[in-house]
Amino acid sequence: LDAIGRLDLDIKQDIVFRLGDASDYIEFGYQAGSVFIDRSHQKIEITGEEEWPINRRSVTVDAQYLQIFFDKNSVEIFVNHGQESLTSIIYLQGKKILQQV
C-alpha cells in the first residue's frame, strides 16, 4: 500500500486494522467505544514538544461509520461523516500490508 487508499466502513462491532509488516506497523480502528490510531509498534519514534505520549491518539465516540484515507505517510479517520476526526503521520520502513486483526 504505497499509493492513496480509502476504506468506507459501516460499524456494527469493534474492528481493528494493522498496516505494515510483522516488526514495523501501526494499528487503527474502533474498539471499546473509541476510535484510535496506535503508532507504538512503529520502528521510527515520532517525537515533538508535547509533554504527553503521542504514540496513540483516540476519541471516545459511538462510531457508526468510518471513512479512512491513507497515503504514503499519513492516515486520516473521519467518524460518522465528520463528527470527529483523527490524523496521524506514519513512517513505516517495511512493506505496507493492510490486514484486519
C-alpha positions in Angstrom: 0.0 0.0 0.0 2.3 2.8 -1.3 -0.4 4.8 -3.0 -3.5 6.5 -1.9 -6.2 4.3 -0.4 -9.6 4.6 1.2 -11.9 2.4 3.3 -15.6 3.1 4.0 -16.9 1.1 6.9 -20.3 0.7 8.5 -19.5 -0.2 12.1 -21.5 -3.0 13.7 -18.9 -4.1 16.2 -15.2 -3.5 17.2 -12.9 -3.6 14.2 -9.1 -3.2 14.2 -6.7 -3.0 11.3 -2.9 -3.3 11.1 -0.8 -1.5 8.4 2.8 -2.6 8.0 4.8 -5.8 8.5 5.4 -8.0 11.5 8.1 -5.8 13.0 7.0 -2.2 11.9 3.3 -1.4 11.9 0.5 0.8 13.2 -3.0 -0.2 14.3 -6.2 1.7 14.0 -9.9 1.2 14.2 -12.8 1.2 16.6 -12.6 -0.7 19.9 -14.3 -0.4 23.3 -16.2 2.8 22.3 -13.1 4.6 21.0 -11.7 5.3 17.5 -7.9 5.2 17.7 -4.6 5.3 15.8 -1.7 3.5 17.6 1.8 4.1 16.4 3.6 2.4 19.4 4.8 -0.5 17.2 6.4 1.8 14.5 10.2 1.5 14.4 10.7 5.2 13.9 9.6 7.0 17.0 8.0 10.3 16.4 8.6 13.0 19.0 7.5 16.5 19.4 7.2 19.3 22.0 4.3 17.6 23.7 4.6 16.7 27.3 2.3 13.6 26.9 2.7 10.4 24.9 1.9 10.9 21.2 2.1 7.3 20.0 -1.6 6.8 20.4 -4.5 9.1 19.6 -8.1 8.3 20.3 -11.5 9.8 20.7 -14.4 8.3 22.6 -17.5 8.2 20.3 -20.3 6.0 19.3 -18.9 5.2 15.8 -21.4 4.0 13.2 -19.4 4.9 10.1 -15.7 5.3 9.5 -14.1 6.8 6.4 -10.3 6.1 6.4 -7.8 7.6 4.0 -4.2 6.5 3.5 -1.2 7.9 1.6 2.5 7.2 1.8 3.0 8.9 5.2 -0.4 9.5 6.8 -3.7 8.1 8.0 -6.9 10.1 8.4 -10.1 8.7 10.0 -13.4 10.5 9.8 -16.1 9.3 12.2 -19.8 9.5 11.4 -19.4 11.8 8.4 -17.2 14.3 10.2 -18.5 14.2 13.8 -14.9 13.5 14.9 -11.6 13.0 13.1 -8.1 11.7 13.7 -5.0 12.3 11.6 -1.5 10.8 12.1 1.8 10.9 10.3 3.4 7.5 9.9 6.9 6.3 8.8 6.8 2.6 8.1 10.1 1.2 6.7 8.9 -2.2 5.5 6.0 -3.4 3.4 2.7 -1.7 4.0 0.4 -4.6 4.3 -3.1 -3.8 5.4 -5.0 -6.5 7.3 -7.8 -6.8 9.7 -6.7 -8.2 13.1 
